[in-house]
Amino acid sequence: MKRSVTIDGHRTSVSLEDAFWTALGRAAEAQEITRAVLIGRIDHARPPEVGLATAIRLFVLAEAEAGSLEQASEGPRP
């Protein structure tokens, strides 16, 4: 789904699946920032050859993997 966002005062759109959009919102909430601010940070950190939607997906994947690693280090769940 195509979504409109504002980065540094410039409107742009990004095509992102609902699952990634939702996970991005949870990550922003966990950092106590807006989704738009988080997208701006991801945009500034990405290499120029990586598209914004790809950078967002990679960010969400990294967040999910970090969470899985944290859960694994806590031991098995009852």
C-alpha positions in Angstrom: 0.0 0.0 0.0 1.3 3.4 -0.9 1.6 5.8 2.1 2.5 9.5 2.2 5.0 10.8 4.6 6.9 14.0 5.2 10.6 13.9 5.6 12.4 17.2 6.4 9.4 19.1 5.2 9.2 17.3 1.9 6.3 15.0 1.0 7.1 11.7 -0.4 5.3 8.3 -0.7 6.5 4.9 0.1 4.9 1.5 -0.8 4.9 -0.7 2.2 2.9 -3.7 3.3 0.6 -3.4 6.3 2.7 -5.7 8.4 5.8 -3.5 8.0 3.9 -0.3 8.6 2.4 -1.7 11.8 5.8 -3.0 13.0 7.3 0.4 12.2 4.7 2.1 14.3 5.5 -0.2 17.2 9.2 0.6 16.9 8.4 4.3 16.8 6.2 4.0 19.9 8.9 2.0 21.7 11.3 4.9 21.0 8.6 7.5 22.0 8.8 9.2 18.7 6.4 9.5 15.8 6.5 7.2 12.8 7.4 10.1 10.6 10.4 11.0 12.8 11.6 7.3 12.7 11.2 7.2 8.9 13.3 10.4 8.7 16.0 8.8 10.7 15.9 5.7 8.6 16.0 7.8 5.4 19.1 9.7 6.7 20.9 6.5 7.6 20.3 4.6 4.4 22.9 4.4 1.6 21.9 6.3 -1.5 21.5 3.1 -3.6 18.9 1.7 -1.1 15.3 2.8 -1.6 13.4 4.1 1.3 10.9 1.2 1.4 13.7 -1.3 1.3 15.5 0.6 4.1 12.3 0.5 6.2 11.9 -3.2 5.7 15.5 -3.9 6.6 15.1 -1.7 9.8 11.9 -3.7 10.8 13.7 -7.0 10.1 16.7 -5.9 12.2 14.3 -4.9 15.0 12.5 -8.2 14.8 15.8 -10.2 14.9 17.1 -8.2 17.8 13.9 -9.0 19.7 14.3 -12.7 18.9 17.8 -12.6 20.1 16.8 -11.0 23.4 14.1 -13.5 23.9 16.4 -16.4 23.1 19.0 -15.2 25.7 16.2 -15.1 28.3 15.8 -18.9 28.0 12.8 -20.9 27.0 9.3 -19.6 27.7 7.1 -21.7 30.0 
